[in-house]
Amino acid sequence: MPKNLTTVHRDGVYERSDRKGYWAAWTDAQGRRIQRKLNAPTLTQARQLLADEKAKVAKQLATGYTPLTEETFATFATEFLRYQQRRIATKVVHGKLSQHEYERQRGIVESHLEPFFGSMKLATIRRKDVAAYINSRIGGVSDGTIIKEVNVLKRLFNVALDAEKIAANPALRAPVPKAPEGRVRYLSPEELGRVLRACPEWLRPIVGLLTTTGTRRGELLRVRWEDVSIPRREIRLRHTKSGKERPALINDLALQVLVSMGADGNGKRGLLFPDVTPAQVTVAFVRACDAAGVSDFSLHDLRHHYASMLRQNGVDLHTLQKLLGHSDPRMTDRYAHLSPEF
């Protein structure tokens, strides 16, 4: 290390053994430790750059003003994803998110937001830029997908706003499309019977449980026998879309399916369906529907079928929301028009 250079453990200019150039360490106005490579070819210039940074900190502390960031959207996007990754929790509470939700947000940021906004300076992005992004997606993806992407963009800008890197959130009041009407699709008993008969034998218990418990495909395929309690008549769903555990109630038809699978109380262990993948289930179900002559019906529609049957048998919307695991009651409102009279 050159003479008079300080180490990384306190404020000052230093060199690293693994990379060339001069580096500096200091504490910013928020009390955070900053370590950054300096664009300085000489020690004198490096010390001057550090002095300039410290002068900015002193001004911020004296006036309460924080200058906006010079970093690009792509640079902050990486910081945002690290921030979100630190918030991953097995049990989702306020301020936390599930691994599934993190992966969804990461996919949106890396595949769609970064390619569009990446080279723009974060602090100069305006509402018109967000509108241009929305316009670039219209026609290529569904309105629901655009809404989800803009929601992630809003979250990213809010994190930047909290860090005082930008002056305002340009994604607020963005011209997003109207949320699509919720789909309600269910089968008649005769149609359901045809579909079940057309299913291969290994698929029937999966379809039977999706129909009678209202679980999502991913939730059911991750259920273990240890999560099934016949005495309590419930299946504990530990891997849900929201990250929050919830029970799926075992009605008489679901019980028949589980008994046919060997749920005899002798301590079975492991996954209920260990030898199938989500894609295999979906493809096989589509083929069964085609063979049964049932059109416009997907595997996920079995969840709508479950909700519709409960609603038509008098289950109130609040209870239905809890059974389906909807975090937003508006998701459940699509079934409001269904009733015993219907």
Secondary structure per residue as TSV (DSSP state, phi and psi in degrees):
chain	resnum	aa	ss	phi	psi
A	1	M	-	360.0	131.8
A	2	P	-	-59.1	153.5
A	3	K	T	-59.9	142.7
A	4	N	T	74.0	-0.9
A	5	L	-	-81.1	139.5
A	6	T	-	-86.0	169.9
A	7	T	-	-92.8	172.6
A	8	V	T	-69.4	-13.7
A	9	H	T	-78.1	-9.5
A	10	R	S	-143.7	168.9
A	11	D	S	-57.8	140.7
A	12	G	E	147.2	-178.9
A	13	V	E	-94.7	140.8
A	14	Y	E	-150.8	168.2
A	15	E	E	-115.8	154.8
A	16	R	-	-110.2	146.6
A	17	S	S	-75.0	-21.6
A	18	D	S	-97.6	-11.8
A	19	R	S	-143.6	143.9
A	20	K	-	-77.5	161.1
A	21	G	S	103.8	177.4
A	22	Y	E	-103.4	141.6
A	23	W	E	-123.0	160.8
A	24	A	E	-138.5	149.9
A	25	A	E	-128.8	135.5
A	26	W	E	-158.3	173.3
A	27	T	E	-109.3	127.4
A	28	D	-	-82.9	-176.5
A	29	A	T	-69.0	-18.7
A	30	Q	T	-92.9	4.6
A	31	G	S	84.3	11.9
A	32	R	-	-90.5	142.3
A	33	R	E	-78.5	126.6
A	34	I	E	-112.4	131.0
A	35	Q	E	-130.1	120.4
A	36	R	E	-146.9	143.9
A	37	K	E	-74.7	135.9
A	38	L	-	-98.6	143.5
A	39	N	-	-87.1	71.7
A	40	A	-	-141.9	123.9
A	41	P	S	-80.3	-18.7
A	42	T	S	-124.8	160.6
A	43	L	H	-63.5	-39.3
A	44	T	H	-62.1	-44.7
A	45	Q	H	-66.1	-37.0
A	46	A	H	-62.4	-42.8
A	47	R	H	-65.7	-34.9
A	48	Q	H	-67.1	-40.7
A	49	L	H	-62.8	-40.3
A	50	L	H	-64.2	-40.8
A	51	A	H	-61.7	-37.7
A	52	D	H	-64.2	-42.1
A	53	E	H	-63.4	-42.4
A	54	K	H	-65.8	-33.6
A	55	A	H	-65.7	-38.2
A	56	K	H	-62.6	-42.1
A	57	V	H	-62.0	-44.4
A	58	A	H	-61.5	-39.3
A	59	K	H	-66.0	-41.5
A	60	Q	H	-62.5	-42.5
A	61	L	H	-67.8	-33.2
A	62	A	H	-78.9	-36.9
A	63	T	H	-107.4	-16.5
A	64	G	-	79.1	5.8
A	65	Y	-	-95.7	132.8
A	66	T	-	-115.4	118.6
A	67	P	-	-64.1	146.8
A	68	L	-	-69.7	153.9
A	69	T	-	-69.0	151.8
A	70	E	-	-100.4	-3.6
A	71	E	-	-74.1	157.9
A	72	T	B	-81.8	166.5
A	73	F	H	-58.5	-42.9
A	74	A	H	-61.3	-40.2
A	75	T	H	-64.2	-45.5
A	76	F	H	-72.0	-29.9
A	77	A	H	-57.9	-40.0
A	78	T	H	-63.4	-42.3
A	79	E	H	-64.0	-40.2
A	80	F	H	-61.6	-44.1
A	81	L	H	-66.2	-36.4
A	82	R	H	-64.0	-40.0
A	83	Y	H	-61.6	-45.5
A	84	Q	H	-66.7	-37.9
A	85	Q	H	-62.3	-35.9
A	86	R	T	-68.4	-16.6
A	87	R	T	-95.9	2.6
A	88	I	B	-67.6	134.7
A	89	A	-	-142.9	150.0
A	90	T	S	-71.3	-33.1
A	91	K	S	-112.4	115.3
A	92	V	-	-82.9	120.8
A	93	V	-	-125.2	-177.6
A	94	H	T	-57.9	129.8
A	95	G	T	90.2	-2.7
A	96	K	-	-117.9	166.9
A	97	L	B	-146.3	159.1
A	98	S	-	-81.9	163.3
A	99	Q	H	-59.9	-39.5
A	100	H	H	-61.4	-44.0
A	101	E	H	-67.1	-38.8
A	102	Y	H	-61.1	-45.9
A	103	E	H	-62.7	-36.4
A	104	R	H	-64.5	-45.8
A	105	Q	H	-65.5	-40.8
A	106	R	H	-61.2	-41.2
A	107	G	H	-61.8	-41.3
A	108	I	H	-65.7	-44.5
A	109	V	I	-64.2	-50.3
A	110	E	I	-75.1	-34.9
A	111	S	I	-89.2	-25.8
A	112	H	I	-126.6	-49.0
A	113	L	I	-73.1	-45.7
A	114	E	H	-62.1	-45.2
A	115	P	H	-58.7	-28.7
A	116	F	H	-88.6	-48.7
A	117	F	H	-97.3	-8.5
A	118	G	T	-46.5	-48.2
A	119	S	T	-84.7	-8.9
A	120	M	S	-73.0	146.1
A	121	K	B	-71.1	131.5
A	122	L	G	-54.8	-43.8
A	123	A	G	-75.1	-11.2
A	124	T	G	-102.7	-0.9
A	125	I	-	-70.5	131.3
A	126	R	-	-119.3	173.3
A	127	R	H	-58.6	-35.4
A	128	K	H	-63.6	-31.4
A	129	D	H	-70.4	-39.5
A	130	V	H	-65.1	-41.1
A	131	A	H	-62.2	-37.3
A	132	A	H	-65.4	-37.5
A	133	Y	H	-63.9	-45.6
A	134	I	H	-59.7	-44.3
A	135	N	H	-62.8	-33.2
A	136	S	H	-70.5	-21.2
A	137	R	H	-95.5	-23.6
A	138	I	B	-62.6	130.4
A	139	G	T	94.5	-23.6
A	140	G	T	-94.6	-30.8
A	141	V	B	-135.1	170.5
A	142	S	-	-72.4	159.2
A	143	D	H	-60.3	-36.8
A	144	G	H	-62.7	-38.2
A	145	T	H	-65.3	-42.0
A	146	I	H	-61.0	-43.2
A	147	I	H	-60.3	-43.3
A	148	K	H	-63.9	-40.4
A	149	E	H	-66.5	-42.3
A	150	V	H	-67.7	-33.5
A	151	N	H	-62.7	-39.6
A	152	V	H	-65.9	-40.2
A	153	L	H	-61.4	-42.8
A	154	K	H	-60.0	-42.2
A	155	R	H	-63.4	-42.7
A	156	L	H	-59.8	-46.2
A	157	F	H	-66.7	-33.3
A	158	N	H	-64.9	-39.1
A	159	V	H	-63.9	-41.9
A	160	A	H	-64.4	-36.8
A	161	L	H	-65.8	-43.3
A	162	D	H	-62.5	-32.2
A	163	A	T	-85.1	5.2
A	164	E	T	58.7	35.2
A	165	K	S	-90.7	-22.1
A	166	I	S	-133.8	162.9
A	167	A	S	-90.4	-25.5
A	168	A	S	-157.1	162.1
A	169	N	-	-90.9	107.8
A	170	P	T	-72.9	-10.0
A	171	A	T	-89.3	-9.0
A	172	L	T	-67.3	139.4
A	173	R	T	58.5	27.9
A	174	A	-	-68.0	150.0
A	175	P	-	-77.1	66.0
A	176	V	-	-76.9	152.6
A	177	P	-	-64.7	161.2
A	178	K	-	-70.1	140.0
A	179	A	-	-59.4	134.4
A	180	P	-	-66.9	152.5
A	181	E	-	-63.1	138.2
A	182	G	-	-65.3	138.8
A	183	R	-	-81.2	135.7
A	184	V	-	-128.1	109.7
A	185	R	-	-137.0	125.3
A	186	Y	-	-142.6	166.4
A	187	L	-	-106.9	153.6
A	188	S	-	-75.9	158.7
A	189	P	H	-54.2	-36.4
A	190	E	H	-68.5	-41.3
A	191	E	H	-64.4	-43.0
A	192	L	H	-62.4	-39.9
A	193	G	H	-61.7	-40.7
A	194	R	H	-64.9	-41.9
A	195	V	H	-64.7	-44.2
A	196	L	H	-62.4	-40.2
A	197	R	H	-66.8	-28.5
A	198	A	H	-82.5	-13.6
A	199	C	S	-73.2	143.3
A	200	P	-	-63.5	157.9
A	201	E	T	-57.4	-38.4
A	202	W	T	-68.9	-23.9
A	203	L	T	-85.0	-25.9
A	204	R	H	-57.2	-45.9
A	205	P	H	-64.4	-31.6
A	206	I	H	-65.7	-49.0
A	207	V	H	-63.5	-39.4
A	208	G	H	-60.3	-43.5
A	209	L	H	-74.3	-36.5
A	210	L	H	-62.4	-37.7
A	211	T	H	-70.8	-34.6
A	212	T	H	-101.6	-6.8
A	213	T	H	-120.0	-17.9
A	214	G	-	75.0	15.2
A	215	T	-	-75.7	159.3
A	216	R	-	-80.2	159.5
A	217	R	H	-54.9	-51.7
A	218	G	H	-63.3	-34.4
A	219	E	H	-65.8	-45.4
A	220	L	H	-69.1	-41.6
A	221	L	H	-69.3	-12.4
A	222	R	T	-103.5	4.9
A	223	V	-	-74.2	137.6
A	224	R	B	-108.5	156.8
A	225	W	G	-59.9	-30.0
A	226	E	G	-63.6	-20.2
A	227	D	G	-88.4	-4.7
A	228	V	E	-98.5	123.9
A	229	S	E	-120.8	102.9
A	230	I	T	-66.0	-42.3
A	231	P	T	-59.0	-39.3
A	232	R	T	-86.9	-8.3
A	233	R	T	56.1	50.0
A	234	E	E	-150.0	153.8
A	235	I	E	-113.5	124.1
A	236	R	E	-83.7	113.2
A	237	L	E	-88.5	108.6
A	238	R	-	-96.8	-16.0
A	239	H	S	-124.2	87.2
A	240	T	-	-107.4	169.2
A	241	K	S	-62.5	-38.9
A	242	S	S	-82.9	-14.9
A	243	G	S	89.1	-5.1
A	244	K	-	-97.7	129.3
A	245	E	-	-64.7	148.0
A	246	R	E	-154.4	157.4
A	247	P	E	-90.0	146.5
A	248	A	E	-109.1	123.1
A	249	L	E	-77.1	141.2
A	250	I	-	-96.9	104.9
A	251	N	-	-86.0	-176.3
A	252	D	H	-61.6	-38.8
A	253	L	H	-69.6	-41.4
A	254	A	H	-62.8	-36.4
A	255	L	H	-63.5	-41.2
A	256	Q	H	-59.7	-40.7
A	257	V	H	-64.2	-46.8
A	258	L	H	-64.3	-39.8
A	259	V	H	-64.4	-38.6
A	260	S	H	-65.1	-21.8
A	261	M	T	-89.9	-3.9
A	262	G	T	103.3	19.8
A	263	A	-	-77.1	82.9
A	264	D	S	-111.9	11.5
A	265	G	S	78.1	13.5
A	266	N	S	-94.3	21.8
A	267	G	-	75.0	42.0
A	268	K	-	-62.7	146.3
A	269	R	-	-132.6	162.9
A	270	G	S	93.1	-179.2
A	271	L	B	-65.7	145.9
A	272	L	S	-62.9	-38.7
A	273	F	S	-129.7	79.0
A	274	P	T	-78.7	-16.5
A	275	D	T	-110.5	17.8
A	276	V	-	-129.6	153.0
A	277	T	-	-105.8	159.2
A	278	P	H	-55.5	-41.5
A	279	A	H	-64.5	-39.6
A	280	Q	H	-61.8	-40.9
A	281	V	H	-63.9	-46.9
A	282	T	H	-63.4	-46.9
A	283	V	H	-63.1	-44.6
A	284	A	H	-64.3	-35.7
A	285	F	H	-69.9	-41.3
A	286	V	H	-59.2	-42.7
A	287	R	H	-65.3	-37.5
A	288	A	H	-65.5	-40.8
A	289	C	H	-63.2	-42.3
A	290	D	H	-61.4	-43.9
A	291	A	H	-65.7	-30.6
A	292	A	H	-86.0	-4.1
A	293	G	T	75.4	25.5
A	294	V	-	-105.7	118.3
A	295	S	-	-107.1	163.5
A	296	D	S	53.4	46.4
A	297	F	-	-142.1	122.5
A	298	S	-	-108.6	170.9
A	299	L	T	-60.2	-40.2
A	300	H	T	-65.5	-24.2
A	301	D	H	-66.4	-16.3
A	302	L	H	-62.7	-30.5
A	303	R	H	-68.3	-40.7
A	304	H	H	-64.9	-37.7
A	305	H	H	-60.4	-47.3
A	306	Y	H	-58.0	-49.3
A	307	A	H	-63.8	-40.1
A	308	S	H	-65.5	-41.1
A	309	M	H	-64.8	-41.7
A	310	L	H	-62.9	-45.1
A	311	R	H	-62.5	-41.7
A	312	Q	H	-71.2	-14.6
A	313	N	T	-100.9	16.7
A	314	G	T	96.5	5.3
A	315	V	-	-71.7	130.7
A	316	D	-	-74.7	162.5
A	317	L	H	-65.5	-36.1
A	318	H	H	-64.0	-45.3
A	319	T	H	-64.0	-40.6
A	320	L	H	-61.9	-39.4
A	321	Q	H	-59.7	-42.9
A	322	K	H	-66.5	-41.5
A	323	L	H	-66.1	-36.1
A	324	L	H	-83.4	-16.8
A	325	G	T	76.5	28.4
A	326	H	-	-76.7	126.8
A	327	S	S	-79.6	-25.0
A	328	D	S	-113.0	120.7
A	329	P	H	-61.2	-20.9
A	330	R	H	-64.6	-26.0
A	331	M	H	-65.2	-31.4
A	332	T	H	-86.1	-19.3
A	333	D	G	-62.8	-18.9
A	334	R	G	-61.7	-20.4
A	335	Y	G	-96.4	5.9
A	336	A	T	-62.0	-33.0
A	337	H	T	-76.1	-15.3
A	338	L	-	-83.2	143.0
A	339	S	-	-158.1	169.7
A	340	P	S	-56.2	-34.9
A	341	E	-	-66.6	-35.4
A	342	F	-	-61.4	360.0
